[in-house]
Each structure stands twice: as C-alpha cells, then as structure tokens.
Amino acid sequence: MTVFSTLVVVVVILGLAATAIAAVVRIVRGPTILDRMIASDVLLTTLMLAVGADMVLRGHTDNIPLMTVIAATAVFATIVVALYVRRSASASDPGEGKGAGHV
C-alpha cells in the first residue's frame, strides 16, 4: 500500500466512525421517533458504506447479499415507522377526514 492509499483508508475509517457515533447519539437523544428513525437509517447506510469500502479494499464482491439485506431492513423499518406515525397522528386528530374541517 502506498502512503496515499493508507491516508485514504484512514480518512474513510475516521469519517465512517464519526458518522456512526453521531447517528448513535441521535438515536439515544431523540427526541422524537422520527429523529430516531432517520438516525437509524443513517447508521444502516454507514454500515453499508463500511461493507462496501471493505469490498473495495479487499477486491471482492462476497458481501453484496449482506448489503442487500441491510438496505431492505432500512426500507422496511422506515415504512413501519411511517405507518405508526400516521396512525398515531390520525388517532390524535379526530376531526380528520370529516369533510370541510379546514374551512
């Protein structure tokens, strides 16, 4: 490995680590479920980037199924949280859907 390659690897590792730490802090601190969901999406995306960087470094494509599973998990989790938020918003707003309530 050349000096430049080593420097790039260190910068990538530091960037991914900083992103993962920031996402975990946002998951813990919240304050809303939407903040936590976005942070978990960021964390899963960071994990996918780390797996992709490993594949580039080692020159293989063995982890593509793992990346697909991580992406599917993120999509399904986002859909579930969106449905939950929509249901709790409609439960707290009983006037929704009764015609001209906005007039």
N, C-alpha and C positions, 0 to 999 in steps of 0.2 A: 504494500500500500504506500502510496506517495504521501507527502506531507499534506497536500491539498485534499486528498481523499479522506485522510484522518481528520482534518479540520471540518470537512463537510459532515462526516459521521458524528462528530462531537456536537456540532451545531444542531443537527437533526435530533439527536438524543435529548439535548437540553430543551429544544423547542417543544418536543412531544411531552417531556416531563413537566414543563411549565404549564402546558395546556391541560394535561391530566390533573395536575394539582389544583389549578383554577376551577376546573369542572367539578372536582370533588368538593371543594369549598362551597361552590354554589349549590350543589346537591344538599349539603348539610345545612347551610344557612337559609335556603329557600328564598323568599318567604312563602311563595305560592307554589301550587302543584305544577303550574306551567313553567315557572323558573326551574324547578327540579327536572321537569321533562326535557327542556331544552339543554340543560347541563348534562343529562344522561345521554342525549343524542350526541353532544359534543364529545363526551367521554368515549362512546362507542365508535365515533368517527376517528378519534385519536388512536384508539386501539387498532382500527382498520389500517390507518396510516402507518402505525408501527409494524404491523404484519407485512404490509406492502414494502416498507423500507427494508425489512429483513429479507424479503424475497429478492429485492434488487441487489442487496449486498452479497447474498449468497448465490445468486444466479439460478434460482429455481422457481417453479410455479406450483409447488405442492400445497400451498396454503390458500389457494383460491376458493375451495369449498368452505373453509373457515371464514373467509371474508364475506362470502355469500350469506352464511348463517348469521354473522354479526349484523349485516345490513338488513336482513329480514327481521331480526329481533328488534332493531331500532324502528323499523317501519311499523311493525305490529304494535309495539309499545306506544308509539305516537298515536296510532289510531285508537287504541283502547283509552288512553288518557283524554283524547279529544272527545270521544263519546261520553266519558264520565263527566267532563266539564260541561258539555252541552246539556246532559240530563240534569246536573245539579243547578245549572243556570235556569233551565225551564221550570224546575221544581220551585225555585225561589221567586219566580216571576209568574204568578198565577194568571195575570191578565194577557199573557202572550197567546196569540192565536185566536182571540175573540173578536176579530173584525177590526173596527176603526179605533183601536185603543191609542193610537199615536196622534189622533186628531185632537 
